[in-house]
Amino acid sequence: MPFDGFAFSEGTYLEKARNMIHKKFIESKAPYLMMLDSDILFPPNLLETLLAHNLPIVGGWYKDKKAVDHHPAIYDFVKEEQGISYWNHRKTPGVGLERVDAMGAGCWLMKRETALALGEEPYSKNLGGGGEDMILCRRLMELNIPLHVDWNLNCAHMGVGVY
C-alpha cells in the first residue's frame, strides 16, 4: 500500500495512513468510507450489516490486542483536562447496536457527510489523549455525530491469540 512507507521501528504512522485514505475519499464521489485494518478478521455479513444500519458512522468490534486483558476496543469518555482526553474501556462486550463514545478505527463504515464534517485530516497523534482513532472519536463527540458499535459483528484482532 502507498502508506507502507510510513512504517518505522515504533510501528506504522497510522494517522498519516488514515488521513491519506480519508482525504482521497473526500476527493471521490463515493457515498461511504470503509476503514478495515489489515489485522482485523471480520464476519462475511459485515458490510451488508453496517450499510443496513444507515448511521453516520458504525462499526464492528474487536479486542484490544495491546491490553493485557484484551478488553473490547470500545471506550467511554470520562473527561478532558488540559487538552488530554481520559477514557474508560469496556470490560466486556455489550449486545445489539449501541451508541458509544469511542472505539478502535479498525472496522467502521462512515457516511460521506460524516467525513466531510470531520475535514480532510481528522486523525492526529496525541498519545496523551489517545491514539489517532480516539482523537477522531473525540472530534465526533464535539460535532454531535453519533458513533455506534454493532456488538453482533464480533471481529478477530490478529495478535490477540484467542479468537
C-alpha positions in Angstrom: 0.0 0.0 0.0 1.2 3.6 -0.6 1.3 4.3 3.2 3.5 1.4 4.0 6.4 3.8 3.5 5.4 5.4 6.8 6.5 2.3 8.8 9.2 2.8 11.4 10.5 0.8 14.3 7.8 2.3 16.5 5.1 1.0 14.1 3.2 2.5 11.3 2.2 6.1 11.5 -1.5 5.3 11.4 -2.7 8.8 11.4 -0.8 9.6 8.2 -2.2 6.5 6.5 -5.8 7.1 7.8 -5.6 10.8 6.7 -4.4 9.9 3.3 -7.3 7.4 2.8 -9.7 9.9 4.3 -8.6 12.7 2.0 -8.8 10.5 -1.1 -12.3 9.5 -0.1 -13.3 13.2 0.2 -11.9 13.8 -3.2 -14.0 11.0 -4.6 -17.8 10.8 -5.1 -18.2 7.5 -3.1 -21.0 7.5 -0.6 -19.2 5.5 2.1 -15.7 5.1 3.5 -14.9 1.6 5.0 -12.0 1.5 7.3 -10.8 -2.1 7.8 -7.4 -2.7 9.2 -5.2 -5.4 7.8 -5.1 -7.2 11.1 -8.9 -7.5 11.5 -10.7 -10.6 10.6 -14.4 -9.9 10.0 -17.6 -11.9 9.6 -18.9 -12.4 6.0 -22.0 -10.2 6.6 -20.1 -7.2 7.8 -20.6 -4.7 5.0 -24.3 -5.6 4.5 -25.0 -5.3 8.2 -23.2 -1.9 8.6 -24.9 -0.5 5.5 -28.3 -1.6 6.8 -27.9 0.5 9.9 -27.8 3.7 7.8 -25.9 5.5 10.5 -23.3 8.3 10.2 -20.5 6.0 11.5 -20.9 2.5 12.7 -18.5 -0.5 13.2 -18.0 -4.0 14.4 -15.9 -4.6 17.5 -12.7 -6.4 18.3 -10.4 -6.9 21.2 -7.6 -4.6 22.1 -4.5 -6.7 21.3 -2.2 -4.5 23.3 -4.1 -4.7 26.6 -3.2 -7.4 29.0 -6.9 -8.4 29.5 -7.8 -8.0 25.8 -10.9 -6.0 26.6 -13.1 -4.7 23.8 -11.7 -1.7 21.9 -14.7 0.3 23.0 -14.4 3.3 25.3 -16.5 5.7 27.4 -15.4 9.3 27.7 -14.5 10.4 31.3 -13.2 14.0 31.0 -10.8 16.3 29.2 -8.2 18.2 31.1 -5.6 20.5 29.6 -6.2 19.1 26.1 -5.9 15.4 27.2 -8.9 13.1 27.0 -9.5 10.4 29.5 -11.4 7.2 28.7 -12.5 4.1 30.4 -12.5 0.9 28.4 -15.4 -1.6 28.4 -14.6 -4.7 30.3 -17.0 -7.0 28.4 -18.9 -6.9 25.1 -22.4 -5.5 25.0 -25.4 -6.7 23.0 -27.0 -5.4 19.8 -26.5 -1.9 18.4 -25.2 0.7 20.9 -24.2 4.3 20.7 -20.7 4.6 22.2 -18.2 7.4 22.8 -15.2 5.8 21.2 -13.9 2.7 19.5 -10.9 1.4 17.6 -11.0 2.6 14.0 -10.0 -0.8 12.6 -13.6 -1.7 11.5 -16.1 1.1 10.8 -18.2 2.4 8.0 -18.5 6.2 7.6 -21.0 8.2 5.5 -19.8 10.9 3.2 -21.5 13.6 5.2 -19.6 12.5 8.3 -16.2 12.5 6.5 -16.9 16.0 5.1 -17.9 17.3 8.6 -14.6 15.9 10.0 -12.5 17.7 7.4 -9.5 16.5 5.3 -7.2 15.4 8.1 -9.2 14.4 11.1 -6.7 11.9 12.5 -3.7 13.0 14.6 -1.3 11.5 17.0 -1.7 12.5 20.6 -0.7 9.7 22.9 -1.7 11.6 26.0 -5.3 11.8 24.8 -5.4 8.5 22.9 -4.3 7.2 19.6 -5.4 8.6 16.2 -8.8 6.8 16.4 -9.5 8.3 19.9 -8.8 11.8 18.6 -11.3 11.3 15.8 -13.9 9.9 18.2 -13.4 13.0 20.4 -14.0 15.1 17.3 -17.2 13.2 16.5 -18.4 14.0 20.1 -17.6 17.7 19.6 -19.6 17.7 16.3 -22.5 15.8 17.9 -22.1 13.0 15.3 -23.2 9.7 16.9 -20.9 6.7 16.8 -22.3 3.2 17.1 -21.0 -0.3 17.5 -22.8 -3.4 16.4 -21.9 -6.0 19.1 -23.2 -8.7 16.8 -20.3 -8.0 14.5 -17.5 -9.7 16.5 -14.3 -9.4 14.6 -11.0 -11.0 15.5 -7.9 -8.9 16.1 -4.9 -10.8 14.9 -2.3 -10.9 17.6 -4.7 -11.4 20.5 -4.1 -15.1 20.4 -7.7 -16.2 21.2 -10.3 -16.0 18.6 
